Amino acid sequence: MFKFLRKLVLGPAYFYHVHLIKKSKRWSRSNIENYQAQKITTLDVDFTTKDDIRNNPDMYLRKSLFVPIRQVRTGGTSGTPFKFFQDLFFTRQKERAYLFDIWRDVGYKGFDYKIVVRGNMPKKAIAYDMINNSLVISQNYFVEEHRAHIVELFSKKACFLHVYPSTLLFLVEFFGDDTFQKFPIKGVLAGSEAFPIEQMTWFKKKFDVPIAHWYGHSEYAILARFCHNCKEFHFYPTYGKMDLLKEDHDYKILATGFQRYGTQFRRYFTGDFAKPSQNDCQLDNYNKVHAIVGREQDFIFDNKGVKRAFGPYLFGIHNEFWDYILDIQFIQKTKGNIEVKFVVSKEFNEIAFKTIIKDRFELYNVQFIRVEQIEKTVSGKHVYFRQQVQ
């Protein structure tokens, strides 16, 4: 029954892109340029930003009577509210084809069993996702009173571990090296956040577990896998087009998505920066960058003084929460306590907003501070989390 349902979930877009991925790995650079030129309409802008789309969403929206679309709400890795539209089926089918390709490098085969510790926070702390064959565990469940149960879950059968890089470090510290070493983990699937090469090297050497790492974002416009051969990020040319825009000494990552319907991302500034590629790689001729800049790992101390990954608390929110506010910032000055500064929108619902925050940050004492604006850095960047505990 589940095998049948999973095949339905994959859909035609999945199999189409599986074929494209296989072909593209043999393409020359001119093949890649020709393919992308055919996918992109004329662009008359240097780049577009989230503000451009927020201020004039209809200008960037393409619809069809025959293709249902859905609204996506996210704060992304900037922590700033952003809404856009995405087709209901094809984009997610496509995404799965590329993620499965990345995960295949560590032995993962479609719908292998996974334990997921990311931004998902099930109401009962633990939930089994039958379609994806995943056991989803809230980071909040990892406390001493549940240790025996969690160890049992991790020991039960061979699995792949789907995490943020910062969450992986938290799990190793929570269990301890000796216990973690005993778990039958076949591979780690770690994305959405910086994962320094030194950390990856240490983990693989310490636990002899392979790592699949990638760079992507909720807008689904570009996607890159980290290559362990050249130690750089390879951008899939059939997923979207990545460009670098140099400003002073920085290189902005621009994304042009290939989705036909929904919000159209054209030379869209992702909010991330990159270090240009330094060498070629024999595995393919994809466009590459040496490193992604701007997705640092953040940690927060709970009311027991335990150091936890901050990312899962915020990046996993994809609901009406982002409708309630225009901006938000979390500040920790002492262990176990956090201040939440927020700027309300016209749709602000105080009860719903505070309930979502308290549910996710149940291991912390929360102080809410309503403000007119949140200060930015000297360079004009919004900082969603400030850790002041030394």
Disulfide bonds with the S-S distance in Angstrom:
none
